[in-house]
Amino acid sequence: MKLLVITCSLLLTFGLASCSVSKRTSSLKNLDSLWTSATFAHHHVGLMLYDPALKQTIYAHNAERYFVPASNAKLFTFYAGLKTLGDSLEALRYLVRNDSLIFWGTGDPTLLNINVPSANTLDFLANRPEKLFYWPGNSIQKPFGSGWAWNDYQDYYQPEISDFPIYGNVIRFSATAKAEIRIVPNAFVLKKDTSRAVFHVRRDWLSNTFTATSGPLSATFEQHVPFQTSPALTAQLLSDTLSKQVTLLPVFTTSVYQSLASISADTLYKHMLQPSDNFVAEQILMLVCSKLEQPFQSKTAIDYVLKNHLVDLPDQPHWADGSGLSRYNLFTPRSIIRLLEKIYTEYPAERIFPLLAIGGQAGSIKNAYLSTDGKPFIYAKTGSLSGVYNLSGYLLTKSGKTLLFSFMNNNFNRPTSEIRRDMERILTQIREKY
């Protein structure tokens, strides 16, 4: 028995490995029967529970196996931001030369973004007396992330990645009181299509041509459709919005600049983590590239964080994008636990927990994990794609312990609601009994 404990300690030190024989308490041993139940028997499922106070794995099932994380990847993007961006973000960088102001983007996604708005950039550019020149900078990032679904190009959750986002890189179509369509920004034109019965807006695959069907328009209609970005379009939209000329400057070089502050980093993290905003997640990696003085590319930010801040993960991840839209992403539950432990030990819980989705209170689990005493006990990040549902984060037990958990489900062919329901039941029982 002494040899087993020593072996477990070594494994925990070097890889958060499962020592399930010695670490499963009497209150958790019944979890083994779950994996042959009707809910979990026919798909790839993993669960790991870790006590950071004891530095012990208290339960593990398939913790060493790789899973598609979906938006659990945003936890890694969150950590990338925490380690590199500081407390506040850069809205843009600029240089004044004679009567001209040359500016370029940092990846900041807040300009005219209705979800995370910042007036700094707009007010700054509107009030400058100089002539305005926009330089697209050194971007080598493609509009889509690695492994994204191309045919989701017109869905609200997959805006293009860019160096200087504006309007969240989406167009908002909504109904007016006169049953007409409002278009924001209004630089785009909406064509009519009489061949469909249900009202809907569609965009052409390779152009910013938008078409509306002729069905009845609901008074509450609103649809967000990504537009195809380009430096020329950015300059045009800025000119239209500011009511002053913004000229595209294709070539420019400088190592000297000034910075304009944007919103606090935590405000951006909160919006990424609670409603799980894919666009914000991708742009955080662009902000990391800017901070590192590197050309914009997700891979640059990811490689930097893996090499400098995540070398101690027990299993090398395949980290493909910032949002988790890519099915190329592969992480193990025990690597996610290691990340959660690093966040928990390096930053105060009173800062981190309110930024996550909160059971019964906020974000993507607002209507789940309701406690009988009204106290939230799950602070976590969801992750869902077709056939994927994961939840990883922090669980507060009734006995006063804080546990780290990663509960991952891949390749199921059941309704996601059934998976969520049984996960909620299991994690609630752990809260009550451990």
N, C-alpha and C positions, 0 to 999 in steps of 0.2 A: 504493500500500500504506500509506503514511503517513497519507493521508486516511482510509482505512478504519479504522485504529487509533484516530485521533482521534475519528471518529464513534462507534465502539464505546465509547470512554471516556465520551463525553457521554451516550450511551444508558444505560450502566451507572450513571452518576451520578444520572440522573433517573428511571430506571425499571427497572433490572435487566433490560433488554431482551436478547433473544438476539442475539449476534454470532457465530452458528454458523460463518460462513465462516472467521473468523480464530481462533476459540477452540476448535475441535474438535481435540484432539490426535490423534496417530496411533493411540493406544490406545483412543480413543472413536469414531472415525469409522465403525466398523462398526455402531454403534448405529442408523444410518439405515436399515439393512436390516430392522430389527425390525418396523417399522410396517406392512410388507406381509406379515408372517408369519401363520401360521394363528391364532396366539394373539391378536394385536393388530390385525389388518387390518379387522375389522368393527365396531369400537366406537370411542368417543371416548377418546383416550389422550394424556396429556401427561407429559413428563419434563423436569426442569430440575436441573442440577448447578451448584453455585456454590462457588468457592474463596474463603473469607472472608479468608485471608491476602493473596491477590493482589487481592481485591475484583473478581473477574472471573467472568463466566458461562463455564463451560467446555463446557457442552452444553445445548441447549434444543430441545425439540420441542413445539409447541403451548403454550408457557409463558404466552402472552398470552390463552389461551382460558379461559372460565369452566367450572368443574366443580362438581357437587354434592360437597361435601367429606366428608359423613357425619361421623364422629367426629374427623376432622382439625380440625373447628371447635373442639374442646376445646383445641387449641393457643392459639387466640385467647382462650378463657375463662381459660386458664392465665395468659396475659399480663395479662389484666384483673385477676386476683387479685394477681399480682406487683407491679403498678403501684399498687394501691390498698389492699390489706388489711394490709400489714405482716407481721411474723413470726408473730404469734399471732392467733387469731380470737376474736370475742366470742360467748359462748354465749347470753347474753340481756342485757337491760337491765332495771333495776328502780328503784323508788322506795318508800321507807318513809314512810307517813303514819299517825301514831298507832299503832294496833295492827294495821295492814294493810300488806301488802307487795304492791304492784302490779308486775307484770312483763309483758314482751312480748318477742317474738322478734326475732332479727336475720337469720333465714334459716339459721342454723347447723344442719347436718343430722345431728349426732352423737348426739343424745339417744336412747338405747336402740337405736341402729343397730348391728347385729351386725358390719357390715363396717368401720366406723370409729367405734368406741365411745369415749365420753367420760363419765366419772362425775361431772364437775363440776356439771352442771345438776341431776341427780337428787339428789346429796348436798346441794347448796345448798338446794333447795326442801324436801327431807325434814327438814332440821335447823333450818329457820327457825321461830321461835316465833310469828310473826305469822299472821294470817289471810291466805290466799293469794287473789289476784285476778288473773286472766289477761285482758289486753287484746289483742285481735287486731291492733292497730296500724293503720297506713295502707297497706293492701295493695290495689292495683288489678290485681294479676297474676291472670290466669285459671289454673285448675288445669293446663291443657294449654298447651304452647308453640305459637307460630304455625306452622301447617303440619304439625302432628303428625297421625298416623293415628288417627282416633277409635276404630276397632275394635281398637286395641292397648291399650285402657284397662285390661284385666285381665292384661296381660303384665308380668312382673317388671321389665322394662327401662324401663317407662314409668310410674313413680309420679307422683302429682300434685305440683305445685309449691306450697309453702305458706310462711307466715311463721314458723311454729313447728313444724317437723317432729318427729314422734315415731315410733319404731320404723321409721324410714326410710320412713314412709308406706306400709308394706306389712304384710300379715298373713302369718305363717309357719305353714303347715300341714305337719306332719310325722308320721311313724308312731312310735308308742311300742312298747315291748317286748311289750306285750299286744295288739298289732295294733289299736290304737285311734288316733284322730287327736288330736294335740296342737295347740292353737290359741294362738298368741302374737301379740298380746295376747288374753286369754281373754274380752274383752268382746263378742266376736262369736259368732254362732250359725251352725252348719253344718247345712243341711237335707239330706235324702236325695232322690236321684233314681234310680229303678230302671229307667229307660229306656235306660241306656247300659251297655255291657259293660266298658269300660276305665275304671279309677278316675281321676278328675280333678276338680278344684275349679273352679267357674265363679262369676263374680259378675254380678249383674244390671247392666245398663247405667247405670241412674239411681238405684241404691240400694245400700246395703251388705247386700244379701241374697246369701248364699253357698250354693251347692248342690254336694254331692258325689255323684258317680255311685256305683253299688253294685258296681262291679267289684272284683276281688281287690286287696287293699292290699299293696304291696311293703314289706318291712321297711326299705328304704332310701328310701322315698317322702319327698320334701320339695318343696313348691311355695310360691313367694312370690307373693302376689296383692295388687296395690295396692287400698287402700280409698279411698272417697270422703271427702275431708277436709272439715271445717267447724270454725269456732271452738267450737261447742257440743261437738262430738266431741272436740276437743283437750282441752277442760276436763274432759270425762268420763274420757278415758284417763289424764290426769294424776291425777285424783282416785283412780281405781282403782289406779294404779301406786304412788302415794305413800301410799295408805290414809289420806288426809286430804282434806278438802273444798277443791276449787279452784273458785272462782266466776267465771263469765264476766262481764267488765266491758265492755259494748258500746261505751261512750263514755268517752273520757279524753283529756286534753290536758296536756302538760308539755314544757318545754324543758330540764328538769334531770333527770338520772338518774345512776345508777351502773352499771358494767359488770361482768359476770362473765366471766372468761377461759375459753376452750375449749382445744382441742388446737392444736398448731402448724399453721401454714398449709401447710407442706411435707408434713405427714402427709396432709392432705386432698388436696393436688395429686397426690401419689403414687397415692392410691387412684382418683382420677379418671382419671389417665393410663395406669396399667398395666392394670387390668382393664377400663378404659373405662366407668366408672360414670356413666350418664346423669343419675341423680338428683342426685348430688354436683355435677356440672357445672352443672345448673340452679340449685342452691342457692348456688353460688359467686357467681352473678350477683345473687342476693338479698342476699348478704353485702356485695357491692359497693354496692348501693343503700342498705343500712343505713349503711355507712361514709360515703356521700355525704349522709346525712341526707335521703334522698329516699324517697317511697313505693315499695313493692316493685313492680317491673315490669322484666322482662328488657330491654325496649327502652331504658329509662332508662340502665341500665348499659352496654349496647352503644353507644348514641349518645355517652355520655360518653367511653368509651375510644377510639372512632373519632375524635372531635373533638380529644381532648387528647393521645393517645399514638400514633395510627396515621394521622396526616394524610399521611405520606410513602409510603403504599402505592402501588405503581405502577398498580394497578387498583382502583377503588372496589368493595369487596365488597358483596354483599347478605347481611348477617349477621342471621339470624332468631332463633336460640336459642343456649343455652349448650352443648348436648350434641351437636348435629348430627343429631338425630332428624328435623328439618324438611328437606324437599326444597326449601324456599324458599331455603336457604343456597346461595350461589354465590361461589366464590373461584377465582382463577387460581393456577397453580403459582408464578408469579413473585411474587405477593403473599404466598404462604405462605413462600417463600424470604426475602423481606424481613423477615417476622415472625421467622423462625428466626435471621436475622442479628442482629436487634435483641436477642433473648433471649441469643444467644451473646456479644455484645459488652457487654451491660449486666449480666450475671450470670455468676459463675464456673461453668465447666463441671463442676467437682467437686460443685457443688450441683445443677445442672440435669439432668445425664445420669442420675443414679440415680433420678430421679423418673419418667423416661420408660420405656416398654416397652423391654426390653433383649434383643437377639437371643440366643437360646440360654440365657437366664437368667431373665427375669421378664416378666410381663404377657402381652399378647396375641400376642407373637412369641417366647414362651418355647421353643417347639419348632421354631423356624425360625432361619435365619442362624447355624447352628453353624459355628464356625471350627475348622480343623485344629489350631491351636495353643492352643485353649481360651480365647482372648481375645475378648471381645465386640467387634464392630465396627459394630453398628447400634444406635443409641439413637433411638427414633422413636415416632410415634403412628400407629396404624392407623385406618382409617375404612371401615366397611362397611354397606351397605344392599342390598336386592335390586338387582342389576345395577350395584353400586358397590363398588369396592375401591381404597383409596388407602393410601399409606404416605409419611410426610414426617418428616424429622428429620436426624440427623447420622450420617455414614459415616466411619469411621476407616480409611484406606488402609494397606497394608503399608509404604509409603514414608514414613509418618509424618504425612501430611496429614489434616486434618479437612475434609470436604466437607459442604455443605448440599444436601439433595436433596428433591424433591417428585415423586412418581411417582403419577399419578392415572389411574384407569380408570372410565369411566361408560358406561352403556347397553350392557353386554355381555350376551350370551345364552348364555354358556358357564358351566360350573361354576366357581365362585370359586376352587376349589383349583387349577385350571389357570392362572389369572391369577397367583395367589400363587406358584406354583412357578416360573414364568418370570421374575417380578419378582425372586425370590430368586436365581435363576441370574445374572441381569443385574447386580444390585447386588454380588453376590459377585465377579464378574469385574472390576468396577470397583475393588473393594477390592484385588484381586490385582495389577492392571496399572497403575493410575494413580499 
